[in-house]
Amino acid sequence: MKPKALFNWSSGKDSALALYKTLQENRFDITSLLTSVNEEFQRISMHGVHVSLLEKQAESLGFPLIKMELPKEPSMEEYRDMMNTTMEKIRSQGTTHSIFGDIFLEDLRKYREDQLKEINIKAVFPLWKMNTENLIHEFLNLGFKTIVTCVNETYLDKSFAGRIIDKDFIKDLPENVDPCGENGEFHTFTFDGPIFKNPIQFEIGEIVKKTYPKPKSNPEDQDEEYVFWFCDLISK
């Protein structure tokens, strides 16, 4: 009997490729998808994708969806408490592993592993330390299709929001931007590919600017902001 595993689903390309590889390896019985959602706006955290499209993804993938609804700006303590409560419930149903699409962020991996270790769940990283340029080309060659839903203006300008990722998109990326956006340069919504029963139908809406305060290292620091551009996707 294969161990039961939860898959942490962001709706984007890294999740899609990690899920594809997990299914190909056939080591785990994936019981459900888990996605963090902003409770107020009913959108996926950071990706900005509406829950209606997330639900269509899960239906097309053929897995039950667990939505962890978070307050607008949760503290790290609030997030940790909610995640622990959610994962305790999932563990009580026999789940022993939790799968992520992370590639090379060491501190994020350690955080996930440390939190899950407390409730006796093992973290799994199918894409870990793989070359991100190779990964994005593999993703495209497999027939996946994905659109950029959010860009961090620190790295990319507004024109990248709403673009379909293809070879031209990769060529247009500045040298300091990871081709998979692993440093948070951009986020995506995957709408077709070999793991989907059918493509997700949507229309491209407006592109919206949003700002978030940067954390201060000390009280005397000047107020600074992160600027993000979000491309709204409208379910059809």
N, CA, C and O of each residue as an XYZ file, in Angstrom:
944
protein
N       0.840     -1.204      0.000
C       0.000      0.000      0.000
C       0.874      1.253      0.000
O       1.810      1.366      0.791
N       0.559      2.195     -0.898
C       1.342      3.424     -0.995
C       0.985      4.365      0.156
O      -0.173      4.422      0.571
N       1.978      5.108      0.678
C       1.676      6.089      1.730
C       0.784      7.213      1.209
O       0.883      7.618      0.051
N      -0.089      7.708      2.087
C      -0.983      8.803      1.705
C      -0.242     10.139      1.786
O       0.505     10.405      2.728
N      -0.473     10.963      0.774
C       0.208     12.254      0.725
C      -0.757     13.374      0.362
O      -1.673     13.203     -0.442
N      -0.520     14.524      0.982
C      -1.218     15.758      0.640
C      -0.348     16.502     -0.357
O       0.875     16.517     -0.219
N      -0.968     17.127     -1.374
C      -0.194     17.930     -2.317
C      -0.511     19.408     -2.106
O      -1.670     19.820     -2.159
N       0.537     20.201     -1.864
C       0.380     21.643     -1.649
C       0.320     22.343     -3.006
O       1.336     22.491     -3.685
N      -0.870     22.766     -3.386
C      -1.155     23.251     -4.731
C      -1.262     24.768     -4.745
O      -2.115     25.340     -4.065
N      -0.392     25.426     -5.523
C      -0.400     26.892     -5.611
C      -1.221     27.399     -6.792
O      -1.572     28.577     -6.849
N      -1.523     26.512     -7.730
C      -2.202     26.788     -9.008
C      -1.234     27.098    -10.133
O      -1.644     27.215    -11.288
N       0.070     27.235     -9.807
C       1.049     27.643    -10.804
C       1.856     26.514    -11.412
O       1.588     25.336    -11.178
N       2.854     26.901    -12.202
C       3.616     25.952    -13.003
C       4.474     25.005    -12.174
O       4.557     23.822    -12.504
N       5.116     25.485    -11.106
C       5.969     24.594    -10.318
C       5.136     23.505     -9.641
O       5.547     22.347     -9.580
N       3.967     23.885     -9.137
C       3.057     22.890     -8.563
C       2.648     21.869     -9.614
O       2.639     20.666     -9.351
N       2.309     22.354    -10.807
C       1.846     21.460    -11.863
C       2.932     20.464    -12.259
O       2.654     19.278    -12.431
N       4.163     20.939    -12.404
C       5.257     20.040    -12.790
C       5.597     19.075    -11.661
O       5.877     17.902    -11.910
N       5.576     19.562    -10.418
C       5.844     18.685     -9.276
C       4.769     17.600     -9.160
O       5.078     16.449     -8.855
N       3.506     17.969     -9.403
C       2.423     16.989     -9.362
C       2.586     15.972    -10.490
O       2.390     14.774    -10.284
N       2.942     16.446    -11.673
C       3.176     15.553    -12.808
C       4.248     14.519    -12.466
O       4.049     13.324    -12.683
N       5.377     14.974    -11.937
C       6.474     14.065    -11.606
C       6.071     13.088    -10.494
O       6.451     11.918    -10.518
N       5.302     13.581     -9.527
C       4.832     12.715     -8.443
C       3.926     11.607     -8.979
O       4.045     10.450     -8.576
N       3.038     11.962     -9.874
C       2.133     10.971    -10.466
C       2.900      9.977    -11.336
O       2.571      8.791    -11.366
N       3.918     10.460    -12.038
C       4.723      9.566    -12.872
C       5.488      8.549    -12.021
O       5.606      7.383    -12.397
N       6.002      8.992    -10.883
C       6.760      8.100    -10.003
C       5.858      7.083     -9.303
O       6.287      5.977     -8.976
N       4.600      7.477     -9.080
C       3.595      6.571     -8.505
C       4.010      6.015     -7.144
O       3.752      4.851     -6.836
N       4.656      6.857     -6.330
C       5.087      6.428     -4.992
C       4.038      6.698     -3.924
O       4.017      6.047     -2.879
N       3.153      7.684     -4.200
C       2.208      8.126     -3.175
C       0.766      8.026     -3.649
O       0.468      8.097     -4.842
N      -0.109      7.860     -2.680
C      -1.548      7.980     -2.907
C      -1.934      9.408     -2.523
O      -2.073      9.719     -1.340
N      -2.105     10.276     -3.523
C      -2.425     11.682     -3.242
C      -3.899     11.791     -2.868
O      -4.784     11.497     -3.671
N      -4.140     12.216     -1.644
C      -5.505     12.241     -1.115
C      -6.243     13.530     -1.448
O      -7.463     13.522     -1.616
N      -5.503     14.652     -1.546
C      -6.157     15.939     -1.785
C      -5.126     17.006     -2.100
O      -3.923     16.810     -1.924
N      -5.628     18.146     -2.572
C      -4.819     19.336     -2.805
C      -5.105     20.339     -1.696
O      -6.250     20.481     -1.264
N      -4.070     21.035     -1.234
C      -4.237     22.071     -0.210
C      -3.768     23.408     -0.777
O      -2.656     23.513     -1.295
N      -4.621     24.430     -0.676
C      -4.284     25.765     -1.176
C      -4.671     26.821     -0.154
O      -5.765     26.781      0.408
N      -3.763     27.772      0.085
C      -4.055     28.903      0.971
C      -4.801     29.975      0.190
O      -4.397     30.361     -0.907
N      -5.900     30.448      0.777
C      -6.773     31.410      0.102
C      -7.024     32.600      1.022
O      -7.231     32.438      2.225
N      -7.002     33.802      0.437
C      -7.360     35.002      1.187
C      -8.863     34.977      1.435
O      -9.659     35.001      0.495
N      -9.243     34.930      2.709
C     -10.649     34.775      3.084
C     -11.513     35.933      2.589
O     -12.637     35.721      2.134
N     -10.993     37.151      2.678
C     -11.772     38.334      2.311
C     -12.028     38.409      0.809
O     -13.150     38.678      0.379
N     -10.984     38.170      0.011
C     -11.094     38.351     -1.444
C     -11.338     37.046     -2.199
O     -11.599     37.058     -3.402
N     -11.252     35.925     -1.491
C     -11.431     34.604     -2.111
C     -10.492     34.425     -3.306
O     -10.897     34.026     -4.398
N      -9.235     34.734     -3.052
C      -8.195     34.563     -4.069
C      -6.996     33.832     -3.471
O      -6.741     33.908     -2.269
N      -6.269     33.126     -4.326
C      -5.094     32.376     -3.876
C      -4.025     33.354     -3.408
O      -3.726     34.331     -4.095
N      -3.459     33.094     -2.256
C      -2.435     33.964     -1.690
C      -1.284     34.149     -2.678
O      -0.779     33.169     -3.226
N      -0.875     35.366     -2.907
C       0.199     35.816     -3.793
C      -0.106     35.646     -5.282
O       0.251     36.521     -6.070
N      -0.742     34.573     -5.690
C      -1.022     34.379     -7.116
C      -2.189     35.255     -7.584
O      -2.261     35.616     -8.759
N      -3.102     35.597     -6.668
C      -4.210     36.478     -7.004
C      -5.308     35.833     -7.823
O      -6.184     36.533     -8.331
N      -5.285     34.521     -7.966
C      -6.273     33.811     -8.788
C      -7.539     33.549     -7.980
O      -7.470     33.131     -6.824
N      -8.695     33.796     -8.592
C      -9.959     33.620     -7.885
C     -10.245     32.146     -7.605
O      -9.867     31.267     -8.379
N     -10.918     31.895     -6.487
C     -11.234     30.542     -6.047
C     -12.016     29.754     -7.108
O     -11.859     28.537     -7.209
N     -12.850     30.431     -7.891
C     -13.635     29.735     -8.911
C     -12.733     29.012     -9.915
O     -13.068     27.919    -10.370
N     -11.591     29.615    -10.262
C     -10.653     28.981    -11.180
C      -9.862     27.880    -10.490
O      -9.560     26.852    -11.096
N      -9.530     28.094     -9.229
C      -8.863     27.055     -8.435
C      -9.731     25.801     -8.371
O      -9.234     24.686     -8.535
N     -11.010     25.985     -8.137
C     -11.931     24.846     -8.045
C     -12.033     24.113     -9.379
O     -12.141     22.887     -9.405
N     -11.998     24.855    -10.486
C     -12.012     24.216    -11.808
C     -10.745     23.412    -12.038
O     -10.787     22.335    -12.633
N      -9.612     23.936    -11.566
C      -8.362     23.182    -11.665
C      -8.477     21.844    -10.940
O      -8.180     20.792    -11.506
N      -8.910     21.899     -9.685
C      -9.009     20.686     -8.879
C      -9.936     19.669     -9.525
O      -9.652     18.471     -9.523
N     -11.050     20.150    -10.080
C     -12.001     19.254    -10.749
C     -11.360     18.599    -11.970
O     -11.532     17.403    -12.205
N     -10.615     19.397    -12.748
C      -9.962     18.860    -13.935
C      -8.829     17.894    -13.573
O      -8.576     16.928    -14.292
N      -8.157     18.161    -12.459
C      -7.079     17.277    -12.002
C      -7.619     15.999    -11.364
O      -6.936     14.974    -11.338
N      -8.833     16.064    -10.855
C      -9.461     14.890    -10.276
C      -9.132     14.637     -8.820
O      -9.156     13.493     -8.365
N      -8.819     15.710     -8.075
C      -8.499     15.553     -6.649
C      -9.404     16.443     -5.796
O      -9.780     17.533     -6.227
N      -9.757     15.989     -4.590
C     -10.480     16.858     -3.655
C      -9.618     18.069     -3.298
O      -8.393     17.971     -3.235
N     -10.265     19.204     -3.067
C      -9.561     20.447     -2.750
C      -9.845     20.873     -1.321
O     -10.998     20.934     -0.896
N      -8.778     21.168     -0.582
C      -8.895     21.737      0.764
C      -8.431     23.188      0.693
O      -7.281     23.456      0.346
N      -9.317     24.119      1.020
C      -8.964     25.536      1.006
C      -8.708     25.996      2.443
O      -9.599     25.938      3.290
N      -7.491     26.447      2.704
C      -7.178     27.005      4.016
C      -7.362     28.511      3.923
O      -6.533     29.206      3.334
N      -8.447     29.016      4.502
C      -8.779     30.426      4.374
C      -8.053     31.255      5.437
O      -8.194     31.019      6.637
N      -7.271     32.235      4.962
C      -6.449     33.065      5.839
C      -7.011     34.477      5.923
O      -7.628     34.948      4.968
N      -6.811     35.164      7.049
C      -7.202     36.572      7.127
C      -6.370     37.410      6.159
O      -5.382     36.923      5.611
N      -6.762     38.662      5.946
C      -6.149     39.515      4.930
C      -4.630     39.603      5.069
O      -3.911     39.398      4.091
N      -4.139     39.899      6.251
C      -2.695     39.985      6.464
C      -2.336     39.216      7.739
O      -2.127     39.818      8.792
N      -2.265     37.881      7.639
C      -1.993     37.080      8.843
C      -0.553     37.251      9.321
O       0.371     37.385      8.518
N      -0.382     37.245     10.624
C       0.978     37.236     11.171
C       1.555     35.837     10.981
O       0.822     34.891     10.694
N       2.858     35.712     11.141
C       3.489     34.392     11.010
C       2.926     33.420     12.044
O       2.771     32.228     11.777
N       2.622     33.955     13.233
C       2.077     33.110     14.291
C       0.674     32.612     13.928
O       0.349     31.443     14.135
N      -0.151     33.515     13.383
C      -1.500     33.126     12.965
C      -1.438     32.083     11.853
O      -2.169     31.092     11.877
N      -0.558     32.315     10.879
C      -0.409     31.381      9.763
C       0.020     30.009     10.275
O      -0.536     28.988      9.871
N       0.999     29.990     11.155
C       1.505     28.724     11.691
C       0.419     27.976     12.450
O       0.277     26.762     12.297
N      -0.350     28.694     13.268
C      -1.413     28.053     14.038
C      -2.492     27.457     13.129
O      -2.966     26.345     13.361
N      -2.871     28.212     12.092
C      -3.895     27.719     11.174
C      -3.394     26.519     10.378
O      -4.129     25.558     10.154
N      -2.128     26.588      9.952
C      -1.557     25.474      9.205
C      -1.467     24.222     10.082
O      -1.784     23.120      9.632
N      -1.038     24.394     11.324
C      -0.937     23.247     12.223
C      -2.297     22.600     12.463
O      -2.416     21.375     12.475
N      -3.331     23.438     12.655
C      -4.684     22.905     12.859
C      -5.151     22.128     11.635
O      -5.714     21.039     11.748
N      -4.904     22.715     10.450
C      -5.300     22.062      9.199
C      -4.561     20.740      9.013
O      -5.166     19.724      8.674
N      -3.243     20.762      9.239
C      -2.436     19.568      9.010
C      -2.702     18.480     10.043
O      -2.618     17.295      9.723
N      -3.020     18.865     11.276
C      -3.371     17.870     12.302
C      -4.603     17.081     11.860
O      -4.662     15.862     12.020
N      -5.575     17.784     11.310
C      -6.796     17.128     10.836
C      -6.485     16.185      9.684
O      -7.001     15.069      9.623
N      -5.635     16.643      8.770
C      -5.260     15.813      7.622
C      -4.472     14.589      8.085
O      -4.684     13.487      7.580
N      -3.567     14.779      9.039
C      -2.775     13.659      9.549
C      -3.659     12.613     10.225
O      -3.402     11.413     10.127
N      -4.702     13.078     10.909
C      -5.598     12.156     11.614
C      -6.342     11.235     10.645
O      -6.912     10.224     11.054
N      -6.331     11.596      9.348
C      -6.983     10.780      8.331
C      -6.013      9.824      7.643
O      -6.348      9.190      6.643
N      -4.794      9.734      8.205
C      -3.827      8.756      7.709
C      -2.766      9.296      6.776
O      -1.967      8.523      6.247
N      -2.733     10.604      6.558
C      -1.723     11.196      5.673
C      -0.376     11.254      6.379
O      -0.281     11.694      7.525
N       0.665     10.803      5.682
C       2.007     10.753      6.276
C       3.020     11.652      5.576
O       4.108     11.886      6.103
N       2.670     12.163      4.381
C       3.603     12.985      3.617
C       2.905     14.233      3.073
O       1.695     14.235      2.845
N       3.694     15.295      2.869
C       3.185     16.547      2.324
C       4.135     16.991      1.207
O       5.331     17.164      1.445
N       3.607     17.177     -0.017
C       4.445     17.404     -1.197
C       4.406     18.874     -1.624
O       3.346     19.500     -1.655
N       5.595     19.412     -1.954
C       5.740     20.823     -2.322
C       6.457     20.966     -3.666
O       7.188     20.070     -4.089
N       6.236     22.112     -4.334
C       6.895     22.392     -5.603
C       8.124     23.275     -5.481
O       8.613     23.781     -6.491
N       8.645     23.479     -4.261
C       9.818     24.327     -4.058
C      11.031     23.734     -4.779
O      11.149     22.519     -4.940
N      11.942     24.640     -5.213
C      13.093     24.186     -5.999
C      14.420     24.400     -5.284
O      15.220     23.469     -5.185
N      14.672     25.623     -4.777
C      15.997     25.812     -4.158
C      16.049     26.762     -2.968
O      17.147     27.122     -2.544
N      14.929     27.183     -2.412
C      14.960     28.091     -1.264
C      15.150     27.295      0.029
O      14.205     26.719      0.568
N      16.388     27.279      0.508
C      16.760     26.435      1.651
C      15.989     26.788      2.917
O      15.532     25.898      3.635
N      15.838     28.097      3.197
C      15.167     28.498      4.432
C      13.691     28.112      4.411
O      13.124     27.742      5.439
N      13.071     28.201      3.230
C      11.667     27.819      3.114
C      11.502     26.314      3.307
O      10.567     25.868      3.972
N      12.409     25.536      2.728
C      12.347     24.081      2.911
C      12.496     23.712      4.390
O      11.751     22.887      4.919
N      13.476     24.344      5.042
C      13.695     24.041      6.467
C      12.469     24.396      7.296
O      12.083     23.648      8.194
N      11.851     25.553      6.990
C      10.650     25.964      7.716
C       9.549     24.921      7.551
O       8.919     24.527      8.532
N       9.316     24.479      6.339
C       8.272     23.483      6.085
C       8.581     22.174      6.824
O       7.709     21.594      7.471
N       9.820     21.726      6.717
C      10.196     20.460      7.350
C      10.060     20.535      8.869
O       9.573     19.598      9.501
N      10.495     21.657      9.450
C      10.426     21.808     10.912
C       8.979     21.819     11.403
O       8.659     21.197     12.416
N       8.100     22.533     10.677
C       6.701     22.598     11.089
C       6.013     21.242     10.973
O       5.244     20.853     11.852
N       6.288     20.535      9.902
C       5.640     19.236      9.685
C       6.187     18.164     10.630
O       5.469     17.245     11.025
N       7.451     18.293     10.982
C       8.061     17.317     11.888
C       7.342     17.291     13.236
O       7.260     16.252     13.891
N       6.821     18.456     13.640
C       6.124     18.549     14.924
C       4.872     17.673     14.967
O       4.449     17.237     16.038
N       4.282     17.418     13.796
C       3.071     16.587     13.758
C       3.320     15.269     13.014
O       2.387     14.599     12.572
N       4.619     14.916     12.888
C       5.005     13.615     12.344
C       4.572     13.412     10.888
O       4.107     12.338     10.508
N       4.734     14.460     10.089
C       4.508     14.364      8.648
C       5.816     14.703      7.945
O       6.521     15.628      8.351
N       6.139     13.962      6.898
C       7.388     14.162      6.171
C       7.153     15.007      4.921
O       6.226     14.748      4.154
N       8.000     16.016      4.721
C       7.914     16.870      3.537
C       8.646     16.237      2.367
O       9.700     15.623      2.536
N       8.071     16.396      1.167
C       8.647     15.830     -0.053
C       8.766     16.951     -1.093
O       7.854     17.763     -1.249
N       9.918     16.985     -1.813
C      10.196     18.048     -2.773
C      10.651     17.444     -4.104
O      11.850     17.257     -4.310
N       9.724     17.137     -5.006
C      10.076     16.450     -6.257
C      10.988     17.245     -7.192
O      11.677     16.649     -8.020
N      11.009     18.589     -7.078
C      11.805     19.406     -7.989
C      13.101     19.917     -7.350
O      13.810     20.730     -7.944
N      13.400     19.450     -6.167
C      14.461     20.054     -5.376
C      15.819     20.030     -6.088
O      16.270     18.990     -6.568
N      16.456     21.202     -6.143
C      17.798     21.421     -6.682
C      17.910     21.130     -8.175
O      19.019     21.030     -8.699
N      16.787     20.993     -8.863
C      16.846     20.819    -10.308
C      17.108     22.171    -10.974
O      16.707     23.211    -10.453
N      17.772     22.152    -12.110
C      18.099     23.363    -12.848
C      16.811     24.024    -13.349
O      16.029     23.400    -14.066
N      16.595     25.286    -12.972
C      15.309     25.916    -13.275
C      15.133     26.218    -14.766
O      14.006     26.239    -15.260
N      16.225     26.451    -15.479
C      16.105     26.653    -16.929
C      15.660     25.353    -17.595
O      14.815     25.358    -18.491
N      16.240     24.239    -17.143
C      15.821     22.941    -17.688
C      14.372     22.643    -17.339
O      13.625     22.095    -18.149
N      13.981     23.011    -16.118
C      12.615     22.723    -15.669
C      11.571     23.465    -16.498
O      10.556     22.884    -16.883
N      11.817     24.756    -16.774
C      10.805     25.515    -17.518
C      10.681     25.000    -18.949
O       9.586     24.999    -19.513
N      11.789     24.562    -19.540
C      11.721     23.993    -20.892
C      11.039     22.624    -20.866
O      10.278     22.291    -21.775
N      11.310     21.836    -19.833
C      10.619     20.547    -19.691
C       9.117     20.764    -19.545
O       8.315     20.058    -20.155
N       8.751     21.737    -18.738
C       7.352     22.092    -18.513
C       6.651     22.392    -19.840
O       5.567     21.873    -20.105
N       7.270     23.225    -20.664
C       6.682     23.599    -21.947
C       6.665     22.422    -22.922
O       5.683     22.218    -23.636
N       7.743     21.656    -22.952
C       7.823     20.522    -23.870
C       6.803     19.437    -23.548
O       6.394     18.686    -24.434
N       6.389     19.349    -22.279
C       5.367     18.379    -21.882
C       3.968     18.805    -22.325
O       3.026     18.014    -22.280
N       3.844     20.053    -22.750
C       2.552     20.545    -23.215
C       1.767     21.348    -22.198
O       0.592     21.642    -22.420
N       2.399     21.714    -21.073
C       1.728     22.560    -20.092
C       1.575     23.976    -20.646
O       2.399     24.451    -21.428
N       0.507     24.628    -20.220
C       0.270     26.026    -20.595
C      -0.011     26.822    -19.328
O      -0.810     26.405    -18.489
N       0.645     27.960    -19.194
C       0.511     28.752    -17.966
C       0.601     30.237    -18.286
O       1.282     30.639    -19.230
N      -0.091     31.046    -17.494
C      -0.130     32.493    -17.694
C       0.366     33.196    -16.431
O       0.108     32.739    -15.317
N       1.076     34.304    -16.609
C       1.614     35.066    -15.480
C       0.492     35.900    -14.862
O      -0.127     36.722    -15.538
N       0.241     35.682    -13.587
C      -0.842     36.380    -12.894
C      -0.346     37.480    -11.961
O      -1.123     38.334    -11.535
N       0.943     37.459    -11.645
C       1.490     38.437    -10.696
C       2.969     38.636    -10.973
O       3.703     37.666    -11.164
N       3.415     39.894    -10.996
C       4.850     40.171    -11.108
C       5.265     41.134    -10.007
O       4.509     42.025     -9.619
N       6.472     40.940     -9.518
C       7.075     41.818     -8.524
C       7.846     42.904     -9.277
O       8.806     42.605     -9.988
N       7.427     44.162     -9.121
C       8.018     45.261     -9.887
C       9.507     45.459     -9.589
O      10.206     46.123    -10.355
N       9.990     44.896     -8.497
C      11.420     44.957     -8.205
C      12.220     44.273     -9.313
O      13.359     44.645     -9.594
N      11.602     43.267     -9.937
C      12.289     42.472    -10.958
C      11.736     42.652    -12.373
O      12.493     42.639    -13.344
N      10.416     42.819    -12.489
C       9.770     42.844    -13.797
C       8.748     43.977    -13.875
O       8.134     44.340    -12.872
N       8.571     44.529    -15.066
C       7.595     45.602    -15.206
C       6.204     45.057    -15.527
O       6.015     43.856    -15.722
N       5.260     45.954    -15.577
C       3.846     45.619    -15.761
C       3.583     44.789    -17.018
O       2.637     44.001    -17.043
N       4.392     44.949    -18.050
C       4.142     44.290    -19.327
C       4.220     42.765    -19.249
O       3.688     42.069    -20.114
N       4.879     42.252    -18.223
C       5.001     40.797    -18.089
C       3.732     40.166    -17.507
O       3.493     38.972    -17.690
N       2.927     40.958    -16.814
C       1.683     40.431    -16.230
C       0.697     40.116    -17.352
O       0.469     40.939    -18.238
N       0.118     38.927    -17.309
C      -0.853     38.528    -18.320
C      -0.253     37.844    -19.527
O      -0.970     37.512    -20.471
N       1.069     37.624    -19.512
C       1.702     36.942    -20.636
C       1.675     35.425    -20.447
O       1.837     34.924    -19.334
N       1.471     34.712    -21.535
C       1.611     33.263    -21.530
C       3.101     32.947    -21.544
O       3.859     33.558    -22.298
N       3.524     31.994    -20.715
C       4.945     31.638    -20.721
C       5.240     30.742    -21.923
O       4.667     29.664    -22.082
N       6.153     31.229    -22.762
C       6.636     30.471    -23.905
C       8.127     30.784    -24.063
O       8.722     31.431    -23.202
N       8.725     30.327    -25.159
C      10.162     30.541    -25.338
C      10.498     32.023    -25.463
O      11.565     32.456    -25.028
N       9.592     32.805    -26.054
C       9.827     34.250    -26.160
C       9.806     34.909    -24.790
O      10.613     35.797    -24.512
N       8.896     34.483    -23.940
C       8.833     35.012    -22.574
C      10.153     34.751    -21.852
O      10.696     35.640    -21.197
N      10.661     33.534    -21.975
C      11.915     33.174    -21.299
C      13.068     34.040    -21.811
O      13.904     34.494    -21.029
N      13.109     34.263    -23.115
C      14.167     35.097    -23.707
C      14.083     36.542    -23.224
O      15.105     37.216    -23.094
N      12.871     37.015    -22.959
C      12.668     38.414    -22.547
C      12.997     38.672    -21.074
O      13.086     39.828    -20.659
N      13.177     37.621    -20.288
C      13.449     37.812    -18.862
C      14.827     38.439    -18.648
O      15.795     38.018    -19.281
N      14.933     39.436    -17.766
C      16.257     39.982    -17.417
C      17.150     38.896    -16.816
O      16.660     37.895    -16.294
N      18.442     39.103    -16.896
C      19.396     38.089    -16.429
C      19.259     37.783    -14.944
O      19.557     36.672    -14.504
N      18.805     38.775    -14.167
C      18.713     38.563    -12.720
C      17.411     37.884    -12.285
O      17.170     37.728    -11.088
N      16.572     37.479    -13.241
C      15.290     36.836    -12.924
C      15.389     35.337    -13.196
O      15.767     34.915    -14.289
N      15.049     34.549    -12.195
C      15.062     33.103    -12.355
C      13.986     32.690    -13.361
O      12.872     33.208    -13.300
N      14.288     31.769    -14.290
C      13.301     31.392    -15.308
C      12.045     30.734    -14.754
O      11.024     30.671    -15.437
N      12.116     30.247    -13.524
C      10.918     29.705    -12.872
C      10.340     30.680    -11.843
O       9.362     30.362    -11.167
N      10.942     31.864    -11.722
C      10.452     32.838    -10.738
C      10.570     32.341     -9.320
O       9.743     32.676     -8.471
N      11.595     31.539     -9.050
C      11.709     30.879     -7.746
C      11.986     31.851     -6.608
O      11.757     31.522     -5.444
N      12.479     33.050     -6.932
C      12.731     34.060     -5.898
C      11.544     34.997     -5.699
O      11.674     36.042     -5.062
N      10.392     34.625     -6.243
C       9.192     35.445     -6.087
C       9.057     36.535     -7.136
O       8.282     37.474     -6.955
N       9.810     36.422     -8.248
C       9.749     37.445     -9.287
C       8.388     37.482     -9.979
O       7.895     38.551    -10.338
N       7.784     36.300    -10.163
C       6.465     36.228    -10.791
C       5.754     34.955    -10.352
O       6.382     33.999     -9.896
N       4.415     34.961    -10.501
C       3.588     33.796    -10.168
C       2.652     33.513    -11.340
O       2.377     34.390    -12.159
N       2.171     32.285    -11.403
C       1.439     31.858    -12.599
C       0.172     31.070    -12.263
O      -0.056     30.667    -11.122
N      -0.643     30.867    -13.303
C      -1.815     29.999    -13.241
C      -1.718     29.030    -14.413
O      -1.689     29.450    -15.570
N      -1.667     27.724    -14.113
C      -1.540     26.710    -15.151
C      -2.923     26.232    -15.560
O      -3.712     25.788    -14.725
N      -3.212     26.328    -16.863
C      -4.579     26.061    -17.311
C      -4.722     24.879    -18.253
O      -5.832     24.550    -18.671
N      -3.598     24.231    -18.596
C      -3.694     23.043    -19.450
C      -2.404     22.241    -19.334
O      -1.372     22.762    -18.911
N      -2.475     20.970    -19.713
C      -1.295     20.123    -19.661
C      -1.671     18.664    -19.469
O      -2.852     18.336    -19.355
N      -0.676     17.787    -19.432
C      -0.933     16.342    -19.415
C      -1.638     15.804    -18.176
O      -2.150     14.685    -18.208
N      -1.679     16.561    -17.093
C      -2.359     16.082    -15.883
C      -3.802     16.569    -15.793
O      -4.536     16.176    -14.887
N      -4.212     17.431    -16.737
C      -5.574     17.975    -16.728
C      -6.487     17.154    -17.637
O      -6.093     16.773    -18.739
N      -7.705     16.885    -17.172
C      -8.687     16.190    -18.004
C      -9.187     17.102    -19.113
O      -9.517     16.639    -20.205
N      -9.243     18.397    -18.831
C      -9.671     19.377    -19.828
C      -9.060     20.739    -19.481
O      -8.774     21.004    -18.313
N      -8.858     21.608    -20.484
C      -8.293     22.936    -20.216
C      -9.236     23.775    -19.352
O     -10.454     23.600    -19.393
N      -8.657     24.682    -18.574
C      -9.442     25.602    -17.756
C      -9.760     26.831    -18.599
O      -8.860     27.483    -19.128
N     -11.032     27.135    -18.718
C     -11.461     28.253    -19.563
C     -11.513     29.554    -18.744
O     -12.062     29.588    -17.643
N     -10.932     30.614    -19.304
C     -10.948     31.908    -18.614
C     -10.750     33.030    -19.627
O     -10.343     32.797    -20.765
N     -11.045     34.242    -19.193
C     -10.756     35.452    -19.968
C      -9.781     36.313    -19.177
O      -9.771     36.290    -17.946
N      -8.966     37.069    -19.893
C      -8.013     37.967    -19.237
C      -8.714     39.281    -18.897
O      -9.290     39.935    -19.767
N      -8.657     39.651    -17.629
C      -9.274     40.890    -17.172
C      -8.265     42.020    -17.051
O      -7.266     42.051    -17.769
N      -8.530     42.944    -16.142
C      -7.656     44.118    -15.993
C      -6.384     43.780    -15.227
O      -6.317     42.789    -14.499
N      -5.383     44.625    -15.408
C      -4.132     44.504    -14.670
C      -4.117     45.565    -13.580
O      -4.277     46.754    -13.857
N      -3.924     45.127    -12.338
C      -4.092     45.990    -11.168
C      -2.780     46.104    -10.394
O      -2.069     45.117    -10.204
N      -2.475     47.311     -9.955
C      -1.289     47.563     -9.131
C      -1.657     47.473     -7.653
O      -2.650     48.051     -7.213
N      -0.846     46.744     -6.898
C      -1.064     46.651     -5.450
C       0.273     46.834     -4.733
O       1.318     46.393     -5.210
N       0.215     47.491     -3.584
C       1.432     47.722     -2.803
C       1.299     47.102     -1.423
O       0.211     47.038     -0.849
N       2.435     46.648     -0.905
C       2.491     46.040      0.423
C       3.685     46.628      1.167
O       4.746     46.808      0.568
N       3.542     46.932      2.458
C       4.671     47.505      3.203
C       5.808     46.502      3.374
O       5.583     45.326      3.657
N       7.033     46.992      3.197
C       8.193     46.146      3.464
C       8.410     46.065      4.962
O       8.239     47.062      5.663
N       8.784     44.894      5.467
C       9.067     44.790      6.908
C      10.272     45.639      7.287
O      11.252     45.706      6.545
N      10.194     46.296      8.462
C      11.288     47.152      8.929
C      12.221     46.350      9.834
O      11.775     45.584     10.688
N      13.527     46.542      9.630
C      14.493     45.879     10.514
C      14.626     46.632     11.832
O      14.997     46.052     12.853
N      14.319     47.944     11.805
C      14.257     48.711     13.059
C      13.258     49.847     12.882
O      12.968     50.240     11.752
N      12.720     50.388     13.992
C      11.639     51.395     13.934
C      12.014     52.678     13.199
O      11.126     53.401     12.748
N      13.325     52.984     13.063
C      13.750     54.234     12.436
C      13.818     54.134     10.913
O      14.016     55.144     10.238
N      13.658     52.947     10.373
C      13.699     52.780      8.914
C      12.562     53.553      8.256
O      11.484     53.701      8.832
N      12.814     54.048      7.039
C      11.773     54.742      6.291
C      10.733     53.732      5.791
O      11.029     52.558      5.570
N       9.506     54.234      5.623
C       8.451     53.370      5.089
C       8.729     53.064      3.617
O       8.852     53.976      2.798
N       8.824     51.790      3.292
C       9.029     51.363      1.915
C       7.969     50.341      1.546
O       7.369     49.702      2.411
N       7.749     50.198      0.235
C       6.692     49.304     -0.213
C       7.180     48.366     -1.309
O       8.053     48.707     -2.107
N       6.590     47.174     -1.322
C       6.724     46.279     -2.467
C       5.597     46.618     -3.439
O       4.466     46.863     -3.018
N       5.896     46.633     -4.718
C       4.881     46.894     -5.737
C       4.685     45.639     -6.580
O       5.646     45.070     -7.097
N       3.433     45.214     -6.712
C       3.104     44.043     -7.518
C       2.043     44.418     -8.547
O       1.181     45.256     -8.283
N       2.110     43.797     -9.716
C       1.094     43.930    -10.742
C       0.368     42.601    -10.891
O       0.992     41.573    -11.152
N      -0.951     42.625    -10.724
C      -1.772     41.424    -10.815
C      -2.630     41.462    -12.076
O      -3.273     42.469    -12.372
N      -2.633     40.362    -12.807
C      -3.524     40.219    -13.958
C      -4.722     39.398    -13.531
O      -4.581     38.235    -13.151
N      -5.897     39.997    -13.590
C      -7.105     39.292    -13.169
C      -7.541     38.304    -14.251
O      -7.572     38.634    -15.436
N      -7.876     37.092    -13.823
C      -8.402     36.071    -14.730
C      -9.865     35.830    -14.379
O     -10.205     35.639    -13.212
N     -10.714     35.841    -15.375
C     -12.160     35.719    -15.159
C     -12.623     34.362    -15.662
O     -12.425     34.019    -16.828
N     -13.235     33.603    -14.783
C     -13.714     32.271    -15.136
C     -14.819     32.340    -16.173
O     -15.711     33.183    -16.084
N     -14.760     31.448    -17.162
C     -15.787     31.408    -18.209
C     -16.772     30.260    -17.944
O     -17.711     30.061    -18.716
